[in-house]
Amino acid sequence: MNIFSKPLKPSIPLSRSSAFTLLAAFLVLRSRILTIPKDALARLKKVAGVNQNAAQELAEALRQVYTKEADGSKTLFVPYRNRVSKVNIRPTLPEKFESDAPYFPEVPPVSRTKPNVDTNFLRQLRAILFRIAFPKLRSKETFIVALHSFFLILRTVLSVGVARLDGMIVRDLVRADGKGFLKGLGLWFLLAIPSTYTNSMIRHLQAKLSLNLRTRLSRYINDLYLSSTPNLRYYRSDLDGIDQYVTADVDAWADALAGLYGNILKPSLDILLFTSQLSRTLGIRGTLLLFGNYYATVSILRAVTPAFGRLAAVEARLEGEYRAGMGRIARESEEIAFYNGGAREKDILSRAYLRLIKHVNSIYKIRIAYEWTEDYVIKYMWSAAGYGLIAVPLLFTRTKRSLGIQTGTATGEKPDDAVAGRTETYISNRRLLLSLADAGGRLMYAYKDLLELAGLTTRLYTLLSNLHNLQPLPPSSTDSEDVVELDHVDIGIPQPREKNQDINIDGDGALGLDLQSSNQTPALVKDLSLVLKEGEHLMITGSNGVGKSSVARVLSGLWPPQGTNSQVNRPSDKERKGLFVVPQRAYMVAGSLLDQIIYPHSYAEFLESGKTLEDLMKILEMVYLAYLPEREGGWTTRKEWRDVLSGGEKQRMGMARVFYHRPKFSILDECTSAVSSDVEGRMYEHAKSLGITLITISLRPSLMKYHTNLLTLAGDGSGRWTLSRMGTAEELMGIDREVISLEAKLSEVDNWERRVKELDGLLSAQEPADDDTVIV
């Protein structure tokens, strides 16, 4: 005890030990505190470096857009959540379009006006599904459908298990069997895990299937619609509201199809499985009554179902018209503002919106009677039929076996057990009947969705058939000498195909430009023949509306030539681009300032060309736009250039594209009408110094001196033309014409001065009176 009564005396005093302990702790904490700012600073630097790298990566992705792979595909750089996702895109081959074209013939007028669930709908749906949506068995979409089907079947099996377990729990509750009740409750919670997971996966796979279908359809339609020469379907297709077709209709079709698959497969499986389960307890009589209930429900609902397919198609068209009206105001806002036409555009939009709302309200009114009948039949008639079917085994077919000892049987079953057995049978059958009623209701609802899918399928099929049935323009031959040649060509406006003129749903026509233009329309220019070699510059002139731009369209391949023996030869694209067209209305692409100059090249093609930003700056200096990079914030600045640049700046940007591409021939369709004469002349001189042969469409006599040939189109409607070689005499004649034009304008100045003097005399004060005048 003495050992524990007195504490041992430490070798070091307590105060000194505590001091050493505190000092050691302070040194340790000090070292940690000093390292914390360093660690934090290092982490901040690391995060800043990551953010800086991410910002640079995003900027590079916006600039480069994509890279070409060795197999011909392209890898897109998609900015998403401050990072760049790489998506590989394989373009649809032209051979694929050729093989698919026979599956998309012209749509009959009846099918377009009244889409319904018939053989035409099945043929159209089969063509879209197996030629586009599911082109091969081994695809991602097929795997999603298979996995979706597995979870739908699993959900049906789980529903049967839930119904049985529900009956068992109620049976044990009636029996007052606590152990069995708790066991059933545990199984209930255990069964809830796969059930909830299955429901979540069904919704996820349905959304995933819809997204994949939309992606595949969008890529196919974009490749088909944005086809290059000689197809140019985006230019020649005259389908109204094409943006509505490609965006909203494709999205709605994918959602409808993905949802309809689950709404048909699972209810169908539920009906088959639940009917087989109920037939074991209902007997033959109850099963026959059950199928009689199915037939009566289908007959009633088919009789009262309106044409949802046609209503959905008309609603989609009216939505497209309203959407197109809003887009038109956004595109032409400046012109509308100049005319102060806001009130007029508001009336047009209000009318389009009222037409849409009127149609939607009519659909709602139609749905009132249909949904009332549908709810009454499915909810109440099916519930009453369910109670009757549950009573069948108890009252008719299996009475004695169900009632047990209470009916005098010698089974030895206790009354409580008999009541519990009947309760279990009732609860299980009732649960199955409620699920069966729900499955039947969803199947009836699916028929309405099927009608709406028929309307969307008809619209989507109309788009595809219209694009597939646009025959390509006749190919032009390329001359080895790089010349532009027209041989006995009649130039006229291509006419819409007559076979499609009667296919029109309230203004929604699928019209395309015919390759062989009708001879009923007189040609603007007849029997035109000319040959242009490199260095032989041509100017096309004539009054407005005589067909100057039509000649440019035929030369560039946008319009087919008319005439029996007509032929068009264009320069080849070897070494450099053969022909480049600059329209009067300059197009500004969505992108950076650099993209405006190199269009239609991408940034990757710009890098492949070997040109640099210094070269682009020199080009801007030649078109007097060298101030743009500094004014707009650099080459990578992205703006709405259509609104930022003035009319003259946009036209000079068009000439900058000519200098960038340096084609062999360039068609300038009044593309400098908003540019001053001195700047215009310098740009023409620079184009000639680059070796570009000019084909100019203009009414300015001052441009004649930059050309060697003059094509004059007569304005009397006869289609006559004259082609003359411009030498010194012609140049002098052009100068004389310009002098005459200026003198005519100066003569008007004399008239104005004379009129000013007359007005000055009328408004001047009267002269003072003579000195000999007597004033009284």
Buried (B, 14 or more C-beta within 10 A) or exposed (E): EEEEEEEEEEEEEEEEEEEEEEEEEEEEEEEEEEEEEEEEEEEEEEEEEEEEEBEEBBEEBBBBBBEEEEEEBBEBBEBEEEEBEEEEEEEBEBEBBEEBBEBBEBBEEEBBBBBBBEEBBEBBBEBBBEBBBBBEEEBEBBEBBEBBBEBBBBBBEBBBBBBBBBBBBBBBBBBEBEEBBEBBBEBBEEBEEBBEEBEEBBEEBBEBBBBBBBBBBBBBBBBBBEBEEEBBBBBBBBBBBBEBBBBBBBBBBBBBBBBBBBBBBBBBBBBEBBBEBBBEBBBEEBBEBBEEBBEEBBEBBEEEBBBBBBBBBBBBBBBBBBBBBEEBBEEBEEEBEEEEBEEEBEEEBEEBBEBBEEBBEEBEEBBEEBEEBBEEBBEEBBBEBBEEBBEBBBEEBBEEEBBBBEEEEEEEBEEEBBBBBBBBBBBBBBBBBBBBBBBBBBBBBBBBBBBBBBBBBBBBBBBBBBBBBBBBBBEBEBBEEBBBBBBBBBBBBBBBBEEBEEBBBEEBBBBBBBBEBBEEEEBBBBBBEBBBBBEBBBBBBBEEEBBBBBBBBBBBBBBBBBBEEBBBBBBBEEEBBBBBBBBBEBBBEEBBBBBBBBBEBBBBEBEEEEBEEEBBBEBBEBBBBBEBBEEBEEBBBBBEBBEBBEEBBBBBBBBBBBBBBBBBBBBBBBBBBBBEEEBBBEBBEBBBEEEBBBBBBBEBBBBBBBBBBBBBBBEEEEBBBEBEEBEEEBBEBBBEEBEEEEEEEEEEEEEEEEEEEEEEEEEEEEEEEEEEEEEE
